[in-house]
Amino acid sequence: MHTIIDKAGLDRLNHSQKKELLGGLVAFLVQDLNGLEKKYLLQKIVSCGRDNPQVIDMVEH
């Protein structure tokens, strides 16, 4: 069963529920990527597209 969540639905979620939803969405989106593709994508997400050496080091671990 698929559930559609609109803006009103997101507004009703608490912070913990939003983090859980986001984690599930990210896991679903990266499940078919190889390790290098996942690393690149996570670097871009966390650094908002900018080069950030600290983030790159954290993603490697």
matplotlib code that plots the C-alpha trace (Angstrom):
import matplotlib.pyplot as plt

x = [0.0, 1.3, 0.7, 0.8, 2.0, 1.1, 2.3, -0.5, 0.5, 4.1, 3.1, 1.4, 4.5, 6.8, 10.6, 11.3, 8.8, 10.1, 13.6, 12.4, 10.5, 13.5, 15.8, 13.4, 13.2, 17.0, 17.5, 14.9, 16.5, 20.1, 19.4, 20.4, 23.5, 27.0, 29.3, 30.9, 27.6, 26.2, 29.3, 29.0, 25.3, 25.6, 28.5, 26.3, 23.3, 25.2, 27.4, 24.5, 26.5, 29.6, 33.0, 33.3, 36.4, 35.0, 31.8, 33.7, 35.9, 32.8, 31.0, 34.1, 33.7]
y = [0.0, 3.4, 6.5, 10.0, 12.7, 16.3, 19.5, 19.3, 15.8, 16.8, 19.6, 17.2, 15.1, 15.8, 16.2, 12.6, 11.3, 13.7, 12.4, 8.8, 9.5, 11.3, 8.4, 5.9, 8.0, 8.4, 4.7, 3.9, 6.3, 5.1, 1.3, 0.7, 3.0, 1.6, 2.7, 5.6, 6.9, 6.9, 8.7, 11.3, 11.8, 12.1, 14.6, 16.8, 16.5, 17.3, 20.1, 21.6, 21.3, 23.1, 21.6, 20.8, 18.8, 18.0, 16.6, 14.5, 13.1, 12.2, 10.5, 8.3, 6.9]
z = [0.0, -1.0, 1.1, -0.3, 2.1, 1.2, 2.9, 5.5, 6.3, 6.8, 9.0, 11.4, 11.8, 14.7, 14.3, 15.0, 12.5, 9.9, 10.4, 10.2, 7.0, 5.5, 6.4, 4.7, 1.6, 1.3, 1.9, -0.8, -3.3, -2.9, -2.7, -6.3, -6.3, -5.9, -3.1, -5.1, -6.3, -2.7, -1.4, -4.1, -3.5, 0.2, -0.1, -2.3, 0.0, 3.2, 1.7, -0.3, -3.4, -2.1, -1.6, 2.2, 3.2, 6.7, 5.3, 2.7, 5.5, 7.6, 4.6, 4.0, 7.6]

ax = plt.figure().add_subplot(projection="3d")
ax.plot(x, y, z, "-o")
ax.set_aspect("equal")
plt.show()
